[in-house]
Structures are given as structure tokens and as C-alpha cells.
Amino acid sequence: MSESIIVTGAGKGIGESIARRAGDAGYRVGVLDIDNDMAERVASSLPNGIALHASTTDPDQIERALDKFGEAPDSLVNNAGIVRFGPLIDLSIDDWRSTIDVNLTGVFICSQAVAGRMRKNGGGSIVNMTSIAGIQPNVNGGSYGAAKAGLHLLTRQMSVEWGEYGIRVNSVAPGFIDGGMSAPIFADSEIRSTREERVPSGRLGTVDDVASAVLFLCSEEGSYINGNQLVVDGSVTNSLMASFPRPKSVDSVGGKES
Ligand SMILES: NC(=O)c1ccc[n+]([C@@H]2O[C@H](COP(=O)([O-])OP(=O)(O)OC[C@H]3O[C@@H](n4cnc5c(N)ncnc54)[C@H](O)[C@@H]3O)[C@@H](O)[C@H]2O)c1
């Protein structure tokens, strides 16, 4: 029997890439999105795809979508996310709440509903989409970073509570990704080249880079990985100190001036 997976926010961007890669790998794929046309477009192009029209923040819609999918999925990817940029000093409460709602509460709603089914089925794998914005503060990023940092902790908590049901829960934290919600940012050539230069791996990430990490965590290859965050960022979150000026002595062996 082939494996099954539900990917939320799979109508475009990173989620679409995960759904397509999973479809190519032989999974039965639930393409869940708040935008029905996009879900249908992706699902109908997959060998074994099914469009699931629902908002991750609505428990009733999620129950109906899971009933439509039928079986308990072997994997759930909580990928749906939104960002509302703006300085905290005058960020609207609506923008604060909607970002927390989709990026954090929606993941809880979908995970709880799916975990109940996985538990009866003997287990499964859940992967939550976090972000490097949940590791380093992102100026004018609204509540996005707080939601993603919260999601990282929620991931770890789920892994501890649900390990006994055979459910593994991990997260993937993408960095600068050339696609999806960041496409407008990288359409600016100056921002693009400045960011590319500062990534230790020398390039922006792709939606496929993120999809590879997600599908690895879903697969048997990742069967003992539970409660981890896999950062897919070309090491940009490790490079803070590299952007500051340093005395020459630091760059010579034994601390001698060259
Ligand atoms: N693209 C990046 O640079 C980047 C970097 C780090 C993390 N991420 C994270 O990766 C995930 C995917 O991002 P993306 O860039 O592909 O975004 P995107 O905006 O291209 O796609 C998001 C998809 O989610 C859907 N969606 C939004 N709210 C929903 C809801 N409540 N219920 C169901 N579907 C909903 C949208 O309709 C859309 O199809 C997000 O969680 C995002 O925070 C993205």
C-alpha cells in the first residue's frame, strides 16, 4: 500500500513543491488550502492527489477535510502560514492575531485532529513549518517570529506527549527562500544580491530545498528523529559575527598580527 500525506497551504509556494515531490514519490497527497482553485489545480496535476478545501484555523472545516481524505494520513505537513509585516509600535491587533492564528493555532488544530487518527492507526509523522524568523528577530516582522518560535516549542511538546502513540513531530525552519511568500522580496535585485552574498552557502534557498528536508523527516529514513528543528538556511543564522568588523589579530594563527 502506498503512503499518504496531507500538506496544508499546498496550493502554491513551498507547500506546492512538497505536494509535487510527494506525488512523484508515490504518495497519495491531500492538497489542503484555503484557496480551493489553487488546491484543485495542484491536486488534479498529481498522480494521486485530492483537493481539500479548508482553513487550518477552522476545526469544523478541518474535520470535514479529513473525512473527505478518508484514511489517517501517514504524514501531515503543517505548512500553511501568513506574514503581516509592520513595526510593532503601530501593528494592528488584527494583524497580530491573524498571524498567530494561522501560524500557531492552526497548526495545533490540524495536528490534534490528525494525531487522534494517527494514534488509532499506530502512528505517523508530523512536520511543522517554522522559519529562521523564529530563531532571530526579524525587524518589522510583526508577530510572525513570535508565532514561529512558539511553534518550535509546540513541536517539541507534541513530540514528548505523542511519542508513545508512535507519532514523530519535527519542524523545518527555512531561511531566505527564493519563492512563495518571499518572491516579492527577491524581485528587488539589490536586496537579492545583498542577501545572496551574506549566506555562507553562497545562494538563496529554493522551495525544493525545503521540500527535500520535509520529505526526509516524513520518511522511514527519519524514523528515530523526533522533536527536532531542521534549519534549511545555508547557515545564515550562524553568520551574525561574520558581518562585524574584526581586528587583524583575530585572523592570524595564535592571535599574532600578520
Ligand atoms: N518563502 C519563504 O521565504 C519562507 C521562509 C521561511 C518560512 N516559510 C514558511 O513556509 C510556509 C509556506 O510559505 P510559502 O512561502 O510557500 O507561502 P505562500 O504564501 O506562497 O503559500 C502559502 C499557502 O498557504 C495557504 N494558506 C494561507 N492561510 C491558510 C489557511 N488558514 N488555511 C489553509 N491554507 C492557507 C495560501 O492560500 C497559500 O496557498 C509558511 O509557513 C511560511 O511561514 C516561508
The ligand as a MOL file (V3000), in Angstrom:
LIG
                    3D

  0  0  0     0  0            999 V3000
M  V30 BEGIN CTAB
M  V30 COUNTS 44 48 0 0 0
M  V30 BEGIN ATOM
M  V30 1 N 9.0200 31.5410 1.4650 0
M  V30 2 C 9.8520 31.8060 2.4490 0
M  V30 3 O 10.8120 32.5620 2.2870 0
M  V30 4 C 9.6640 31.1710 3.8070 0
M  V30 5 C 10.7330 31.2440 4.7140 0
M  V30 6 C 10.5590 30.6960 5.9660 0
M  V30 7 C 9.3820 30.0440 6.2950 0
M  V30 8 N 8.3560 29.9910 5.4010 0 CHG=1
M  V30 9 C 7.1380 29.2800 5.8020 0
M  V30 10 O 6.8320 28.2840 4.8420 0
M  V30 11 C 5.4270 28.1070 4.7590 0
M  V30 12 C 4.9750 28.2370 3.3170 0
M  V30 13 O 5.3210 29.5390 2.8680 0
M  V30 14 P 5.2480 29.9880 1.3370 0
M  V30 15 O 6.3600 30.9150 1.1230 0
M  V30 16 O 5.1140 28.8110 0.4540 0 CHG=-1
M  V30 17 O 3.8860 30.8310 1.3750 0
M  V30 18 P 2.8340 31.1820 0.2300 0
M  V30 19 O 2.1770 32.4320 0.6420 0
M  V30 20 O 3.4680 31.1090 -1.1220 0
M  V30 21 O 1.7980 29.9650 0.3170 0
M  V30 22 C 1.0280 29.7640 1.4730 0
M  V30 23 C -0.1880 28.9270 1.1100 0
M  V30 24 O -0.9370 28.7360 2.3180 0
M  V30 25 C -2.3030 28.9790 2.0630 0
M  V30 26 N -2.9600 29.3930 3.3070 0
M  V30 27 C -2.8010 30.5610 3.9850 0
M  V30 28 N -3.5740 30.5700 5.0750 0
M  V30 29 C -4.2170 29.3850 5.1030 0
M  V30 30 C -5.1510 28.7940 5.9980 0
M  V30 31 N -5.5740 29.4360 7.0960 0
M  V30 32 N -5.6050 27.5550 5.7310 0
M  V30 33 C -5.1950 26.8850 4.6260 0
M  V30 34 N -4.3200 27.3970 3.7480 0
M  V30 35 C -3.8370 28.6250 3.9840 0
M  V30 36 C -2.3240 30.0530 0.9790 0
M  V30 37 O -3.5600 30.0840 0.2770 0
M  V30 38 C -1.1330 29.6150 0.1260 0
M  V30 39 O -1.5320 28.6860 -0.8740 0
M  V30 40 C 4.7990 29.1450 5.7000 0
M  V30 41 O 4.5190 28.5310 6.9450 0
M  V30 42 C 5.9010 30.1620 5.8670 0
M  V30 43 O 5.7930 30.8620 7.0730 0
M  V30 44 C 8.4660 30.5340 4.1580 0
M  V30 END ATOM
M  V30 BEGIN BOND
M  V30 1 1 1 2
M  V30 2 2 2 3
M  V30 3 1 2 4
M  V30 4 1 4 5
M  V30 5 2 4 44
M  V30 6 2 5 6
M  V30 7 1 6 7
M  V30 8 2 7 8
M  V30 9 1 8 9
M  V30 10 1 8 44
M  V30 11 1 9 10
M  V30 12 1 9 42
M  V30 13 1 10 11
M  V30 14 1 11 12
M  V30 15 1 11 40
M  V30 16 1 12 13
M  V30 17 1 13 14
M  V30 18 2 14 15
M  V30 19 1 14 16
M  V30 20 1 14 17
M  V30 21 1 17 18
M  V30 22 2 18 19
M  V30 23 1 18 20
M  V30 24 1 18 21
M  V30 25 1 21 22
M  V30 26 1 22 23
M  V30 27 1 23 24
M  V30 28 1 23 38
M  V30 29 1 24 25
M  V30 30 1 25 26
M  V30 31 1 25 36
M  V30 32 1 26 27
M  V30 33 1 26 35
M  V30 34 2 27 28
M  V30 35 1 28 29
M  V30 36 1 29 30
M  V30 37 2 29 35
M  V30 38 1 30 31
M  V30 39 2 30 32
M  V30 40 1 32 33
M  V30 41 2 33 34
M  V30 42 1 34 35
M  V30 43 1 36 37
M  V30 44 1 36 38
M  V30 45 1 38 39
M  V30 46 1 40 41
M  V30 47 1 40 42
M  V30 48 1 42 43
M  V30 END BOND
M  V30 END CTAB
M  END
